[in-house]
Amino acid sequence: MQEAAFWDYLQYERRYSRHTSTAYLKDLQQFFSFAEQRYDLTEWQDVKSIHLRSWVVDLMQEKINASTIARKISTLRTYHKFLLQSKRIKNKAFPKVLLPKKAERLPVYIEKEQMETLQDFANFEDGFAGWRDYLLLELLYTTGMRRSELIALEWSAIQWDTKTLQVLGKGNKERWIPFGNELRITLESYKKIWEDTFPDQSEDYILLTDKGVQMYPKFVYNKVKRYLALVSTQSQKSPHVLRHSFATHLSNNGADLNAIKELLGHSSLAATQVYTHNSIEQLKKAYEQAHPKAKDL
């Protein structure tokens, strides 16, 4: 197993985040641990379909969900591609393996009315911390950006005249996200407080902790969870729920699917299509509640 070289490939050629690269490496180590214990295999070139199928069955018996299993096999495909490109193996065919069917899950999101209640009536602290928390939520909900993108967002990314944000997404893919007057006013007001609170700040990050340093993933998660708990009883209260809310509300209001794809920074339309299901669910709900023949179905 070429761990160090594979790590470099993920980091510098595929340009994956450190978090994603670590997850890939753990998947790879897990498979080879299984293969060595069960089949005494230590080299990828010796791996055949039966070995992958056996691993999938083993994962299913451990109650690992279908999406996670698919991701682990995707890791092995990436490793196979890396070995081919670096001429460490010659066999171009990836071992055949049948994956368990994924259960269809609709994205969890916050209702529009709940978001309005949160933004209008939540008790945000006075001063920098309160403004920062409010802006954190507003940026996630009104732009649909990922948590990692939010953390890395700098003042230099704002184009005030065109009201757009430059975001660096997965794989260092750049995209521009438009924003409205409400967010512009919030950003301008917050910037004054930001400058007054940290007059000697050398960092350009927009959102900082109370100590004036760059935010970290757990910090953002805890803030979102705390505020969403004020308006929602659902179990999931993560930053990604606000991203789902952004996309779902756009879809429910008739936004073009390709436009939503570009705003989210998805690489393919397939990843965006899940939000059309929420729109259909909304239509079915309205029909069942309002049409006299709905109960006949």
C-alpha positions as CSV (number, residue, x, y, z in Angstrom):
1,M,0.0,0.0,0.0
2,Q,1.4,3.3,-1.1
3,E,0.0,5.5,1.7
4,A,2.4,8.5,1.5
5,A,2.3,8.7,-2.3
6,F,-1.5,8.4,-2.3
7,W,-1.8,11.2,0.3
8,D,0.3,13.5,-1.9
9,Y,-1.8,12.5,-4.9
10,L,-5.0,13.5,-3.1
11,Q,-3.6,16.7,-1.7
12,Y,-1.7,18.1,-4.7
13,E,-3.2,16.5,-7.8
14,R,-6.8,16.0,-6.8
15,R,-6.6,19.0,-4.5
16,Y,-8.9,17.4,-1.9
17,S,-9.2,19.0,1.5
18,R,-7.2,17.6,4.4
19,H,-10.4,16.3,5.9
20,T,-11.4,14.5,2.7
21,S,-7.9,13.1,2.2
22,T,-7.8,11.8,5.8
23,A,-11.2,10.0,5.2
24,Y,-9.9,8.4,2.0
25,L,-6.8,7.2,3.7
26,K,-8.8,5.7,6.6
27,D,-11.0,3.9,4.1
28,L,-8.0,2.5,2.3
29,Q,-6.4,1.3,5.5
30,Q,-9.7,-0.3,6.6
31,F,-9.9,-2.3,3.4
32,F,-6.3,-3.5,3.5
33,S,-6.7,-4.5,7.2
34,F,-9.7,-6.6,6.2
35,A,-7.9,-8.0,3.1
36,E,-4.8,-9.0,5.1
37,Q,-6.7,-10.6,8.0
38,R,-9.2,-12.4,5.8
39,Y,-7.2,-13.3,2.7
40,D,-3.6,-12.5,3.5
41,L,-3.5,-9.8,0.8
42,T,-1.2,-6.8,1.1
43,E,-1.0,-5.6,-2.5
44,W,-3.7,-4.0,-4.6
45,Q,-2.6,-5.9,-7.8
46,D,-3.7,-9.1,-6.1
47,V,-7.2,-7.9,-5.2
48,K,-10.1,-9.4,-7.2
49,S,-13.8,-9.0,-7.3
50,I,-14.5,-11.7,-4.7
51,H,-12.4,-9.8,-2.2
52,L,-14.3,-6.5,-2.7
53,R,-17.6,-8.3,-2.6
54,S,-16.6,-10.0,0.6
55,W,-15.7,-6.6,2.2
56,V,-19.0,-5.1,1.1
57,V,-20.9,-8.0,2.8
58,D,-18.8,-7.5,5.9
59,L,-19.6,-3.8,6.0
60,M,-23.3,-4.5,5.5
61,Q,-23.2,-7.0,8.4
62,E,-21.7,-4.2,10.5
63,K,-24.8,-2.1,9.7
64,I,-22.8,0.4,7.6
65,N,-25.2,2.3,5.5
66,A,-25.2,2.1,1.7
67,S,-24.0,5.7,1.1
68,T,-20.9,5.1,3.3
69,I,-20.2,1.8,1.6
70,A,-20.4,3.5,-1.8
71,R,-18.0,6.2,-0.6
72,K,-15.5,3.5,0.6
73,I,-15.6,1.8,-2.8
74,S,-15.1,5.2,-4.4
75,T,-12.0,5.6,-2.4
76,L,-10.7,2.3,-3.8
77,R,-11.5,3.4,-7.3
78,T,-9.5,6.6,-6.7
79,Y,-6.6,4.5,-5.3
80,H,-6.8,2.2,-8.4
81,K,-6.6,5.3,-10.7
82,F,-3.7,6.7,-8.7
83,L,-1.8,3.4,-9.1
84,L,-2.5,3.3,-12.9
85,Q,-1.4,6.9,-13.4
86,S,1.8,6.4,-11.5
87,K,2.4,3.1,-13.4
88,R,2.5,1.1,-10.2
89,I,0.0,-1.4,-11.7
90,K,-0.8,-2.5,-15.3
91,N,-4.3,-3.9,-15.0
92,K,-6.7,-1.2,-16.1
93,A,-9.9,-2.9,-15.0
94,F,-11.3,-2.2,-11.6
95,P,-12.6,-5.3,-9.9
96,K,-16.4,-5.7,-10.4
97,V,-18.5,-5.2,-7.3
98,L,-22.2,-4.8,-6.7
99,L,-23.1,-2.1,-4.2
100,P,-26.2,-2.1,-1.9
101,K,-29.0,0.1,-3.1
102,K,-29.1,3.5,-1.4
103,A,-32.2,4.4,0.5
104,E,-33.7,7.6,-0.9
105,R,-33.3,10.4,1.7
106,L,-34.6,13.9,1.1
107,P,-32.4,16.7,2.4
108,V,-33.4,18.0,5.8
109,Y,-34.1,21.7,5.7
110,I,-35.6,24.5,7.8
111,E,-39.0,26.0,6.7
112,K,-39.0,29.5,5.3
113,E,-41.2,30.8,8.2
114,Q,-38.8,29.3,10.8
115,M,-35.8,31.1,9.2
116,E,-37.7,34.4,9.2
117,T,-38.6,33.8,12.9
118,L,-35.0,33.1,13.8
119,Q,-33.6,36.1,12.0
120,D,-36.3,38.5,13.3
121,F,-36.8,37.4,16.9
122,A,-33.7,35.5,18.1
123,N,-31.9,37.2,20.9
124,F,-28.5,38.0,19.5
125,E,-25.9,39.5,21.9
126,D,-24.9,43.1,21.7
127,G,-21.6,43.9,20.2
128,F,-19.3,41.9,17.9
129,A,-20.3,38.4,19.0
130,G,-24.0,39.0,18.3
131,W,-23.3,40.6,14.9
132,R,-20.9,37.8,14.0
133,D,-23.5,35.1,14.9
134,Y,-26.2,36.8,12.9
135,L,-24.0,37.2,9.9
136,L,-22.8,33.6,10.2
137,L,-26.4,32.3,9.9
138,E,-27.3,34.8,7.2
139,L,-24.3,33.9,5.0
140,L,-25.0,30.2,5.2
141,Y,-28.7,30.6,4.5
142,T,-28.6,33.3,1.8
143,T,-25.6,32.0,-0.2
144,G,-25.8,28.2,0.4
145,M,-22.0,28.0,0.9
146,R,-20.4,25.1,2.6
147,R,-19.0,25.4,6.2
148,S,-15.4,25.2,4.9
149,E,-16.1,27.9,2.4
150,L,-17.6,30.1,5.1
151,I,-14.6,29.7,7.4
152,A,-12.2,30.6,4.6
153,L,-14.2,33.7,3.4
154,E,-12.2,36.9,3.3
155,W,-13.1,40.5,2.9
156,S,-11.3,40.6,-0.4
157,A,-13.8,38.1,-1.7
158,I,-16.6,40.7,-1.6
159,Q,-17.4,42.7,-4.8
160,W,-19.5,45.5,-3.3
161,D,-20.4,47.1,-6.6
162,T,-21.8,44.0,-8.1
163,K,-23.0,42.4,-4.8
164,T,-21.2,39.1,-5.4
165,L,-19.0,36.8,-3.3
166,Q,-16.0,34.9,-4.6
167,V,-16.0,31.5,-3.1
168,L,-13.3,28.8,-3.4
169,G,-15.1,25.4,-3.3
170,K,-14.1,21.8,-3.5
171,G,-11.1,21.0,-5.7
172,N,-10.2,24.7,-5.6
173,K,-13.1,25.5,-8.0
174,E,-14.0,29.2,-8.0
175,R,-17.6,30.4,-8.2
176,W,-19.4,33.7,-7.7
177,I,-22.5,33.9,-5.5
178,P,-24.8,37.0,-5.8
179,F,-26.3,38.5,-2.7
180,G,-29.1,41.1,-2.0
181,N,-29.3,44.5,-0.3
182,E,-30.2,43.0,3.1
183,L,-26.9,41.0,3.3
184,R,-25.0,44.0,1.9
185,I,-26.3,46.2,4.7
186,T,-25.5,43.5,7.3
187,L,-21.9,43.1,5.9
188,E,-21.3,46.9,6.0
189,S,-22.5,47.3,9.5
190,Y,-20.6,44.2,10.7
191,K,-17.4,45.5,9.0
192,K,-17.4,48.6,11.1
193,I,-17.8,46.6,14.3
194,W,-15.2,44.1,13.1
195,E,-12.7,47.0,12.6
196,D,-13.5,48.7,15.9
197,T,-13.2,45.4,17.8
198,F,-9.9,44.3,16.2
199,P,-8.2,47.5,15.1
200,D,-4.8,45.7,14.8
201,Q,-6.2,42.6,13.0
202,S,-3.8,41.3,10.4
203,E,-6.0,38.5,9.2
204,D,-8.5,39.2,6.4
205,Y,-11.1,36.5,7.4
206,I,-14.6,37.9,7.7
207,L,-15.9,35.8,10.5
208,L,-13.7,35.5,13.6
209,T,-14.0,33.9,17.1
210,D,-14.4,36.2,20.1
211,K,-10.6,36.1,20.4
212,G,-10.1,37.5,16.9
213,V,-8.8,34.3,15.2
214,Q,-10.2,32.3,12.3
215,M,-13.2,30.2,13.1
216,Y,-12.9,26.4,13.1
217,P,-15.5,23.8,12.0
218,K,-16.8,22.9,15.5
219,F,-17.2,26.6,16.4
220,V,-19.5,27.1,13.4
221,Y,-21.4,23.8,14.1
222,N,-22.1,24.8,17.7
223,K,-23.4,28.2,16.7
224,V,-25.7,26.9,14.1
225,K,-27.0,24.1,16.4
226,R,-27.7,26.6,19.2
227,Y,-29.7,29.0,17.1
228,L,-31.6,26.4,15.0
229,A,-32.7,24.8,18.3
230,L,-34.7,28.0,18.9
231,V,-37.0,27.4,15.9
232,S,-36.7,23.7,15.1
233,T,-37.2,20.4,16.9
234,Q,-35.7,18.2,14.2
235,S,-32.6,16.3,15.2
236,Q,-30.3,17.6,12.4
237,K,-29.2,21.2,13.1
238,S,-25.9,21.5,11.2
239,P,-24.5,24.1,8.9
240,H,-25.4,21.8,6.0
241,V,-29.1,22.0,6.9
242,L,-28.9,25.7,6.1
243,R,-27.3,24.9,2.7
244,H,-30.1,22.4,2.1
245,S,-32.6,25.1,3.1
246,F,-31.1,27.6,0.7
247,A,-31.4,25.1,-2.2
248,T,-34.8,23.8,-1.3
249,H,-36.4,27.3,-1.0
250,L,-34.9,28.2,-4.4
251,S,-36.3,25.1,-5.9
252,N,-39.7,25.5,-4.3
253,N,-39.9,29.0,-5.7
254,G,-39.2,27.9,-9.2
255,A,-35.5,28.5,-9.6
256,D,-33.8,26.8,-12.5
257,L,-32.0,23.6,-11.5
258,N,-28.9,24.5,-13.4
259,A,-28.8,27.8,-11.6
260,I,-29.0,26.1,-8.2
261,K,-26.3,23.7,-9.3
262,E,-23.9,26.7,-10.1
263,L,-24.8,28.5,-6.9
264,L,-24.1,25.4,-4.8
265,G,-20.9,24.6,-6.7
266,H,-22.0,21.0,-7.6
267,S,-19.9,19.3,-10.2
268,S,-22.9,17.5,-11.7
269,L,-26.6,18.1,-12.0
270,A,-27.3,14.7,-10.4
271,A,-26.2,16.0,-7.0
272,T,-28.7,18.9,-7.3
273,Q,-31.7,17.0,-8.6
274,V,-32.5,15.8,-5.1
275,Y,-34.0,19.3,-4.3
276,T,-36.6,18.8,-7.0
277,H,-38.0,15.9,-4.8
278,N,-38.7,18.4,-2.0
279,S,-40.5,20.6,-4.5
280,I,-42.7,17.6,-5.6
281,E,-43.3,16.8,-1.9
282,Q,-44.5,20.4,-1.4
283,L,-46.9,20.1,-4.4
284,K,-48.3,16.7,-3.2
285,K,-48.8,18.1,0.3
286,A,-50.7,21.2,-1.0
287,Y,-52.8,18.9,-3.3
288,E,-53.7,16.5,-0.5
289,Q,-54.7,19.3,1.8
290,A,-56.8,21.3,-0.7
291,H,-58.2,19.1,-3.4
292,P,-61.5,17.3,-2.6
293,K,-60.5,14.2,-4.7
294,A,-57.1,13.8,-3.1
295,K,-58.3,11.3,-0.6
296,D,-59.4,9.0,-3.4
297,L,-55.8,8.3,-4.3
